Structures are given as C-alpha cells and as structure tokens.
Amino acid sequence: IAGITQAPTSQILAAGRRMTLRCTQDMRHNAMYWYRQDLGLGLRLIHYSNTAGTTGKGEVPDGYSVSRANTDDFPLTLASAVPSQTSVYFCASSYDRNTEAFFGQGTRLTVV
Amino acid sequence: TQLLEQSPQFLSIQEGENLTVYCNSSSVFSSLQWYRQEPGEGPVLLVTVVTGGEVKKLKRLTFQFGDARKDSSLHITAAQPGDTGLYLCAGAPRGGQNFVFGPGTRLSVLP
C-alpha cells in the first residue's frame, strides 16, 4: 500500500543519547516535512525539504537535523536528546510545497 | 503567539447537533486546508480552499474561506460519533512560506 512510513512507532530515550527517526515515502513526492505535535500547540514544523538534496529550517529546528539524500527518505536526527524534545513526531510528504500533505502514523518519543 | 487561532479549543456535543468551528488569523493566506486527526493517527486532509469567499461541501461538512482570506469556518450538520477527532486548519502564508497549523479543535460527539 502506497504511503508514508515512520519508525519506530514509539521510543523511550535517555537524555543525552543520539536518536534518528526514520521516514520513507513511496509516492514520489517532491516535498517532505517533519513536525512535532504538543498538546495545545498543534503541529509545528521542524525541518522541511522541497526536493531531494535540499533542506530548510522550520519553526522549531534547534536540536534537530535532517538529510534528504534521495526522494524517498527523510530521516530526523536528535544529536543529544533533552526532555523538552518529548513529543509526538510526524513525517509528511506532498507532491509539491503546500499541496495536500500525507502524514505518517507518528513516532511517540519520550526523553527521560 | 500563533499565526492561526482556532476556536473553540474543545467541543462536546450530542449526536444530531450542528456545530461550527473557526480558524482565524490577522494574516492573509494564499490557501487554507482543513485536516481531521483521529487518536494515534496522522492528520488526513479534508479540503483545501483557495478563493476568498469560497464555500466547499463534503457531505455534512461545509467549509468557508473568508472574503479577506484571513479566516475560515467548518460547519458540521447533524454530527455523528464518527466525526469525533481533532480538527486542524493549516494556512499557506503569502510569499511562498510553508503551511502553518493552528492548535486544533478537539470535537467529541456523544451517541
């Protein structure tokens, strides 16, 4: 089934550890995004990529990095996790920037 | 301060009632989207509105984009328990920036 896949679905992580959240899409979408969702704050954009080989900073990029080596994959890395990064993380893709976004199932991350 | 505000934040109603939720901003958007998110799932697009004053209908859901393209509303007629979820609006600011999301309205429809 075509779509967008995130892994892991949940993770408990010790503060200071490095973690990579994986995201893969098979829809050949040009644009991909990483959001975090926190109660009362909605979805906030962390990083985005309008096309393979390019990335950009969103609203809350500090503490996170991304890469877009190919069209399908868009991993999000936390270099040294902190408790404030406890959140639900969603990866999304769209054919082009600001067209319909398709979201993954989310990764629930708890940093302790 | 959020670019998009949504109201009400929470809404609990009985099956069969009508309701309206709002998405407001002081900024102008080139387009606006509405998504619904169910627990444990990612948001799913319901509609995109592009033209000021535009009205779109999706079965019992009616979406309207304000004339000035700063606000939008979602009206649900005869709500059903299956309408329960988090309703998110997302606007594309002028100038080609990425979509920004509102905080959402959490709707609960009781049988």
Boltz contact constraints between the chains, C-beta under 6 A:
constraints:
  - contact:
      token1: [A, 40]
      token2: [B, 103]
      max_distance: 6.0
  - contact:
      token1: [A, 41]
      token2: [B, 103]
      max_distance: 6.0
  - contact:
      token1: [A, 42]
      token2: [B, 101]
      max_distance: 6.0
  - contact:
      token1: [A, 42]
      token2: [B, 102]
      max_distance: 6.0
  - contact:
      token1: [A, 42]
      token2: [B, 103]
      max_distance: 6.0
  - contact:
      token1: [A, 42]
      token2: [B, 104]
      max_distance: 6.0
  - contact:
      token1: [A, 43]
      token2: [B, 101]
      max_distance: 6.0
  - contact:
      token1: [A, 45]
      token2: [B, 98]
      max_distance: 6.0
  - contact:
      token1: [A, 48]
      token2: [B, 98]
      max_distance: 6.0
  - contact:
      token1: [A, 90]
      token2: [B, 42]
      max_distance: 6.0
  - contact:
      token1: [A, 98]
      token2: [B, 92]
      max_distance: 6.0
  - contact:
      token1: [A, 98]
      token2: [B, 99]
      max_distance: 6.0
  - contact:
      token1: [A, 100]
      token2: [B, 45]
      max_distance: 6.0
  - contact:
      token1: [A, 103]
      token2: [B, 42]
      max_distance: 6.0
  - contact:
      token1: [A, 103]
      token2: [B, 43]
      max_distance: 6.0
  - contact:
      token1: [A, 104]
      token2: [B, 42]
      max_distance: 6.0
  - contact:
      token1: [A, 105]
      token2: [B, 42]
      max_distance: 6.0
  - contact:
      token1: [A, 106]
      token2: [B, 42]
      max_distance: 6.0
